[in-house]
Amino acid sequence: MLILITAAILSFMIFFPVVVATSVFKVLDDKQSSKFLRIFFPKYYLFGFVLSLTGLIIAIFDKNNMSLIVFLLIIIGFLFSRQFLMPIINKAKDNNNEKKFNILHRVSVLINFIQISLCVFLLIIFLK
């Protein structure tokens, strides 16, 4: 079951930049894409949190310490991004502070990349 949860997290996290983001920026103008992403991201982070929490609970019952640690780190990334980083990014965008926005956006991308890497790491462990 842990392998399926991990694969689900990895899948939706890769689906966003490959499919959703590229489509949004091709079809919508800046104002519309910004409006869409402000509605989308809280749900994205919440969905990731719920999946990761499910993985954490299963890891606790399975007494799988490695998975427990990895899911805990992934959860922290989703919570930090949703509750702390996203509001600051939105404020920077609203204030037309491109420099701050770009730095914070890079931080969010880095967190996402770390979460994806952790999922890949877990999948490698599971498949051995």
Rosetta blueprint (number, residue, H / E / L):
1 M L
2 L H
3 I H
4 L H
5 I H
6 T H
7 A H
8 A H
9 I H
10 L H
11 S H
12 F H
13 M H
14 I H
15 F H
16 F H
17 P H
18 V H
19 V H
20 V H
21 A H
22 T H
23 S H
24 V H
25 F H
26 K H
27 V H
28 L L
29 D L
30 D H
31 K H
32 Q H
33 S H
34 S H
35 K H
36 F H
37 L H
38 R H
39 I H
40 F H
41 F H
42 P H
43 K H
44 Y H
45 Y H
46 L H
47 F H
48 G H
49 F H
50 V H
51 L H
52 S H
53 L H
54 T H
55 G H
56 L H
57 I H
58 I H
59 A H
60 I H
61 F H
62 D H
63 K L
64 N L
65 N H
66 M H
67 S H
68 L H
69 I H
70 V H
71 F H
72 L H
73 L H
74 I H
75 I H
76 I H
77 G H
78 F H
79 L H
80 F H
81 S H
82 R H
83 Q H
84 F H
85 L H
86 M H
87 P H
88 I H
89 I H
90 N H
91 K H
92 A H
93 K H
94 D H
95 N L
96 N L
97 N L
98 E H
99 K H
100 K H
101 F H
102 N H
103 I H
104 L H
105 H H
106 R H
107 V H
108 S H
109 V H
110 L H
111 I H
112 N H
113 F H
114 I H
115 Q H
116 I H
117 S H
118 L H
119 C H
120 V H
121 F H
122 L H
123 L H
124 I H
125 I H
126 F H
127 L H
128 K L
